[in-house]
């Protein structure tokens, strides 16, 4: 299995950018990785019917590594609410496994449309600055478990770390923004791990996949993007704790709108 030098450079740059943004905004990088990996694989001659699903699977797998690097930096600042992580994780694991099976059963075109819709939703959340009621708190065990299932299923469908759902959910429940971002980074690992397993399993009985693939997972993309993203995620986390990231979220939200429109039209 050989990888072209140009492809290596493209994946390294993508990994560096998504890793930094994962640490800075707690987004896991999937919103950037899926459209760009899909575009890169398609331009290299990968079958179009596989490109989007391979991009989603590879994005989830890289989030396993990015989240570990990012959460370590956030945890040193006491910004990870581990009791919340423990409550949400069981539902996330189940939802991620189910979401992956749904995604591979959908035509690539439908999955692309779903991805574009959720990217636009994520961008909208970054523009909104709704103030929750002071009395609102996180729901009980059953409600939190159910919310974990929703976060996991949606994340597996679109190849994201779930922060575009979990961060607004936690801030809506009066969790401080930096704690919500740090906790979301910790949730990225169970989301990505379960979703990746689901895509590997679902791709075992498919026709022969491109070289370097395990199921829908493209291994060269995983290793290169993960290496670069793990190097830059701590810098993003340190930057997040030294500034007000809300204005930056609006700028990034505008970029996401453009990505959603491009991916949908393409």
C-alpha positions as CSV (number, residue, x, y, z in Angstrom):
1,X,0.0,0.0,0.0
2,X,1.6,3.3,-1.1
3,X,0.3,6.8,-0.4
4,X,1.1,9.7,-2.7
5,X,3.3,12.5,-1.2
6,X,0.6,15.1,-2.2
7,X,-2.0,13.1,-0.3
8,X,0.2,12.9,2.8
9,X,0.7,16.7,2.7
10,X,-3.1,17.4,2.3
11,X,-4.0,15.0,5.1
12,X,-1.3,16.5,7.4
13,X,-2.6,20.1,6.8
14,X,-6.2,18.9,7.4
15,X,-5.2,17.1,10.6
16,X,-3.3,20.2,12.0
17,X,-6.3,22.5,11.4
18,X,-8.9,20.1,12.8
19,X,-6.8,19.3,15.9
20,X,-6.4,23.0,16.7
21,X,-10.1,23.6,16.3
22,X,-11.0,20.6,18.4
23,X,-9.0,21.9,21.3
24,X,-10.2,25.5,20.8
25,X,-13.9,25.0,20.2
26,X,-14.5,21.4,21.4
27,X,-15.9,20.4,18.0
28,X,-13.9,17.2,17.4
29,X,-13.0,18.3,13.9
30,X,-15.6,16.2,12.1
31,X,-17.3,19.2,10.6
32,X,-14.1,19.9,8.6
33,X,-12.8,16.4,8.2
34,X,-15.8,14.9,6.5
35,X,-16.2,17.3,3.5
36,X,-12.4,17.6,3.0
37,X,-11.6,13.9,3.3
38,X,-14.5,13.1,1.0
39,X,-13.2,15.6,-1.6
40,X,-9.6,14.3,-1.3
41,X,-10.6,10.7,-1.7
42,X,-12.9,11.4,-4.6
43,X,-10.1,13.4,-6.4
44,X,-7.8,10.4,-6.0
45,X,-10.2,8.1,-7.8
46,X,-12.0,6.5,-4.9
47,X,-15.5,5.3,-5.8
48,X,-18.0,8.0,-5.1
49,X,-20.5,5.6,-3.4
50,X,-17.8,4.9,-0.8
51,X,-16.1,8.3,-0.4
52,X,-18.6,9.9,1.9
53,X,-19.0,6.9,4.2
54,X,-15.3,6.4,4.3
55,X,-14.8,10.1,5.2
56,X,-17.3,9.7,8.0
57,X,-15.7,6.6,9.4
58,X,-12.2,8.0,9.1
59,X,-13.3,11.2,10.8
60,X,-14.7,9.3,13.7
61,X,-11.6,7.2,14.1
62,X,-9.3,10.3,14.2
63,X,-11.5,11.9,16.9
64,X,-10.6,9.0,19.1
65,X,-7.0,10.3,19.1
66,X,-7.9,14.0,19.0
67,X,-10.2,13.8,21.9
68,X,-7.6,12.1,24.1
69,X,-5.1,14.9,23.4
70,X,-7.7,17.6,23.9
71,X,-9.3,16.3,27.0
72,X,-5.9,15.9,28.7
73,X,-5.3,19.7,28.2
74,X,-8.8,20.6,29.4
75,X,-8.6,18.3,32.4
76,X,-5.4,20.0,33.7
77,X,-7.5,23.1,34.0
78,X,-10.4,21.3,35.8
79,X,-12.8,21.9,32.9
80,X,-14.0,18.3,32.5
81,X,-17.1,17.3,34.5
82,X,-16.5,13.6,34.9
83,X,-19.8,12.8,36.6
84,X,-21.6,14.1,33.5
85,X,-19.3,12.1,31.3
86,X,-20.2,8.9,33.2
87,X,-23.9,9.6,32.9
88,X,-23.9,10.3,29.2
89,X,-21.5,7.6,28.0
90,X,-23.8,4.5,28.1
91,X,-26.4,6.2,25.9
92,X,-23.6,7.5,23.6
93,X,-22.1,4.1,23.1
94,X,-25.5,2.5,22.2
95,X,-26.5,5.5,20.0
96,X,-23.2,5.5,18.1
97,X,-23.4,1.8,17.2
98,X,-27.0,2.2,16.0
99,X,-26.2,5.4,14.1
100,X,-23.3,3.8,12.2
101,X,-25.6,1.0,11.0
102,X,-28.2,3.5,9.8
103,X,-25.6,5.5,8.0
104,X,-24.1,2.6,5.9
105,X,-27.6,1.6,4.9
106,X,-28.3,5.0,3.4
107,X,-27.3,6.0,-0.1
108,X,-24.3,8.2,-0.2
109,X,-26.4,11.1,-1.6
110,X,-28.8,11.0,1.3
111,X,-25.9,10.8,3.8
112,X,-24.4,13.9,2.2
113,X,-27.7,15.8,2.5
114,X,-27.9,14.8,6.2
115,X,-24.4,15.9,6.8
116,X,-25.0,19.3,5.2
117,X,-28.1,19.8,7.3
118,X,-26.3,19.1,10.5
119,X,-23.4,21.3,9.6
120,X,-25.8,24.1,9.1
121,X,-27.5,23.3,12.4
122,X,-24.1,23.4,14.1
123,X,-23.3,26.8,12.5
124,X,-26.6,28.1,13.7
125,X,-25.9,27.0,17.3
126,X,-22.6,29.0,17.2
127,X,-24.4,32.2,16.2
128,X,-27.1,31.8,18.9
129,X,-26.4,33.1,22.4
130,X,-29.5,32.2,24.2
131,X,-29.4,32.7,28.0
132,X,-30.9,29.7,29.9
133,X,-33.2,30.1,32.9
134,X,-31.1,30.3,36.1
135,X,-33.0,27.4,37.6
136,X,-32.4,25.0,34.8
137,X,-30.0,22.1,35.5
138,X,-29.0,18.8,33.8
139,X,-31.8,16.3,33.7
140,X,-31.9,13.2,35.9
141,X,-30.3,9.9,35.1
142,X,-32.9,8.7,32.6
143,X,-33.0,12.0,30.8
144,X,-29.2,12.2,30.6
145,X,-29.0,8.6,29.3
146,X,-31.6,9.4,26.6
147,X,-29.7,12.6,25.6
148,X,-26.5,10.5,25.3
149,X,-28.3,8.2,22.9
150,X,-29.3,11.1,20.7
151,X,-25.8,12.6,20.8
152,X,-24.2,9.3,19.9
153,X,-26.6,8.5,17.0
154,X,-26.4,11.9,15.4
155,X,-22.6,11.9,15.7
156,X,-22.2,8.5,14.1
157,X,-24.4,9.6,11.2
158,X,-22.3,12.7,10.4
159,X,-18.9,11.7,11.6
160,X,-18.6,14.4,14.3
161,X,-17.5,14.3,17.9
162,X,-20.9,15.4,19.2
163,X,-20.0,18.8,20.5
164,X,-22.4,20.5,18.2
165,X,-25.2,18.8,20.2
166,X,-23.5,18.3,23.7
167,X,-22.1,21.8,24.1
168,X,-25.4,23.7,23.4
169,X,-27.2,21.1,25.6
170,X,-24.9,21.6,28.5
171,X,-24.8,25.4,28.3
172,X,-28.6,25.3,28.0
173,X,-28.5,23.5,31.4
174,X,-26.3,26.3,32.9
175,X,-23.0,24.5,32.6
176,X,-20.2,27.1,32.1
177,X,-19.0,27.3,28.5
178,X,-15.4,26.2,29.2
179,X,-16.6,23.3,31.3
180,X,-19.1,22.3,28.5
181,X,-16.3,22.4,25.9
182,X,-13.9,20.3,28.1
183,X,-16.6,17.8,29.0
184,X,-17.6,17.5,25.3
185,X,-13.9,16.7,24.5
186,X,-14.1,13.8,26.9
187,X,-17.3,12.6,25.4
188,X,-15.7,12.5,21.9
189,X,-13.8,9.3,22.6
190,X,-16.8,7.0,23.4
191,X,-18.7,8.5,20.5
192,X,-15.8,8.0,18.0
193,X,-14.8,4.6,19.3
194,X,-18.3,3.0,19.1
195,X,-19.0,4.7,15.8
196,X,-15.8,3.5,14.2
197,X,-16.4,-0.1,15.3
198,X,-19.9,0.2,13.7
199,X,-18.5,1.3,10.4
200,X,-15.8,-1.3,10.4
201,X,-18.3,-4.0,11.1
202,X,-20.8,-2.7,8.5
203,X,-18.2,-2.7,5.8
204,X,-17.0,-6.3,6.2
205,X,-19.5,-7.8,3.8
206,X,-19.2,-5.0,1.2
207,X,-17.5,-5.4,-2.2
208,X,-13.7,-5.0,-2.2
209,X,-12.9,-1.6,-0.7
210,X,-9.9,0.6,-1.9
211,X,-6.4,-0.5,-0.7
212,X,-5.7,0.5,2.9
213,X,-9.3,0.2,4.0
214,X,-10.7,-1.9,6.9
215,X,-14.4,-1.9,6.4
216,X,-15.2,1.8,5.7
217,X,-12.2,3.0,7.6
218,X,-9.3,4.4,5.5
219,X,-6.2,3.6,7.5
220,X,-3.7,6.0,5.9
221,X,-6.1,8.9,6.4
222,X,-6.5,7.8,10.1
223,X,-2.8,7.7,10.9
224,X,-1.8,10.9,9.1
225,X,-4.7,13.1,10.3
226,X,-4.5,11.7,13.8
227,X,-0.8,12.3,14.1
228,X,-1.1,16.0,13.0
229,X,-4.3,16.6,15.1
230,X,-2.8,15.2,18.3
231,X,0.1,17.7,18.0
232,X,-2.1,20.8,17.5
233,X,-5.1,20.0,19.8
234,X,-3.3,21.0,23.1
235,X,-2.4,24.4,21.5
236,X,-6.1,24.9,20.8
237,X,-7.1,24.0,24.3
238,X,-4.6,26.4,25.8
239,X,-5.8,29.2,23.5
240,X,-9.4,28.5,24.5
241,X,-8.7,29.1,28.2
242,X,-7.0,32.4,27.5
243,X,-9.6,34.1,25.5
244,X,-13.4,34.6,24.9
245,X,-14.1,32.1,22.2
246,X,-17.7,33.2,21.5
247,X,-16.7,35.8,18.8
248,X,-14.5,33.1,17.2
249,X,-17.4,30.6,17.2
250,X,-19.4,33.0,15.0
251,X,-16.6,33.3,12.5
252,X,-16.3,29.6,12.4
253,X,-20.1,29.3,12.1
254,X,-20.0,31.4,8.9
255,X,-17.3,29.0,7.5
256,X,-19.5,26.0,8.3
257,X,-22.4,27.6,6.4
258,X,-20.2,27.8,3.3
259,X,-19.0,24.2,3.8
260,X,-22.6,23.0,4.1
261,X,-23.6,24.8,1.0
262,X,-20.6,23.5,-1.0
263,X,-21.1,19.9,0.2
264,X,-24.8,20.0,-0.6
265,X,-24.3,21.4,-4.1
266,X,-21.5,19.1,-4.9
